[in-house]
Amino acid sequence: MFFGDQVDRCYRCPLRQGQTLFIPTGWIHAVLTPVDCLAFGGNFLHSLNIDMQLKAYEIEKRLSTAELFKFPNFETICWYVGKHLLDTFR
């Protein structure tokens, strides 16, 4: 079953060598590489959508997502961010 057939909208975004694509927080996505290639992927945290990042983290906890697929040290980073925000607002 193709997930794209189960939703109202699904987008295809072909990339060429040297291009970068940033996918918004919480977007379900898949990657197809029809030919051999070297691709770099990863996740990063930012302050533009903290609510969605926390929701994604809660879903990962409920589903017992393997550590390999989760953002490393997410809880520790949240404590640092919390302290930074507290210092900023003081």
C-alpha positions as CSV (number, residue, x, y, z in Angstrom):
1,M,0.0,0.0,0.0
2,F,1.4,3.4,-1.0
3,F,0.9,6.0,1.7
4,G,0.4,8.7,-0.9
5,D,-2.8,6.9,-2.0
6,Q,-4.2,7.2,1.5
7,V,-4.0,11.0,1.9
8,D,-5.7,14.1,0.4
9,R,-2.4,15.5,-0.9
10,C,0.9,14.1,-1.7
11,Y,3.9,15.9,-3.3
12,R,6.8,14.7,-5.4
13,C,9.9,16.8,-5.2
14,P,12.8,15.6,-7.5
15,L,16.2,16.9,-6.5
16,R,19.3,17.1,-8.6
17,Q,22.9,16.7,-7.6
18,G,24.0,19.5,-5.2
19,Q,20.5,20.5,-4.2
20,T,19.2,20.6,-0.6
21,L,15.6,20.1,0.6
22,F,14.4,21.1,4.0
23,I,11.3,19.3,5.1
24,P,9.1,21.0,7.7
25,T,8.8,19.6,11.2
26,G,6.4,16.7,11.5
27,W,6.0,16.1,7.8
28,I,5.8,12.4,6.9
29,H,8.1,11.7,4.0
30,A,9.8,9.0,2.1
31,V,12.9,9.1,-0.1
32,L,13.5,7.2,-3.3
33,T,16.9,7.0,-4.9
34,P,16.4,5.1,-8.2
35,V,20.1,5.1,-8.9
36,D,23.2,4.6,-6.6
37,C,24.0,7.9,-4.9
38,L,25.5,9.4,-1.7
39,A,22.9,11.3,0.3
40,F,23.2,13.1,3.6
41,G,20.1,13.3,5.8
42,G,19.5,14.5,9.3
43,N,17.3,16.4,11.7
44,F,17.8,19.6,13.5
45,L,15.9,21.6,16.1
46,H,14.8,25.2,15.8
47,S,12.5,27.5,17.6
48,L,10.0,28.0,14.8
49,N,7.9,25.0,15.6
50,I,8.6,23.7,19.1
51,D,5.0,22.5,19.5
52,M,5.3,20.1,16.6
53,Q,8.7,18.9,17.7
54,L,7.3,18.0,21.1
55,K,4.3,16.2,19.5
56,A,6.7,14.2,17.3
57,Y,8.7,13.3,20.4
58,E,5.6,12.1,22.3
59,I,4.5,10.0,19.3
60,E,8.0,8.4,19.2
61,K,7.7,7.6,22.9
62,R,4.2,6.1,22.6
63,L,5.4,3.9,19.6
64,S,8.6,2.9,21.4
65,T,10.6,4.1,18.4
66,A,14.1,2.7,18.3
67,E,16.9,5.1,19.5
68,L,18.5,4.8,16.1
69,F,15.6,6.7,14.5
70,K,15.1,9.4,17.2
71,F,16.8,12.8,17.6
72,P,19.8,12.1,19.9
73,N,19.7,13.6,23.4
74,F,16.4,15.4,22.7
75,E,15.4,15.6,26.4
76,T,18.8,17.0,27.4
77,I,18.6,19.6,24.6
78,C,15.2,20.7,25.8
79,W,16.6,21.4,29.3
80,Y,19.3,23.6,27.7
81,V,16.7,25.4,25.6
82,G,14.5,25.9,28.6
83,K,17.3,27.5,30.6
84,H,18.2,29.7,27.6
85,L,14.6,30.9,27.3
86,L,14.3,31.5,31.1
87,D,17.5,33.6,31.0
88,T,16.2,35.5,27.9
89,F,12.9,36.3,29.5
90,R,14.4,37.4,32.7
